[in-house]
Amino acid sequence: VSDPQKGINGFQFRISGPEGKQARLQVSTDLATWTDLTPTPITGTADIQDTQLAGSQLKFYRIVVE
């Protein structure tokens, strides 16, 4: 994960996965329930933007590599 930034339209960053693997980017507000942020698994490098900012609610992100 690189270049995390909070912009006007949400939180954005770039992720890179290992060659030959797929990654799913997930988001949670409670560290117990995780939801995929991207509609399909990511291969290679992708620019991600989370535009669903929920006011002042904390959000946590994780990458699951398969």
ABEGO torsion letter per residue (X at the ends): XBGBBBBAAEBBBBBBBBBGBBBBBBBBAAGABBBBABABBBBEBBBBBBABBBEABBBBBBBBBX
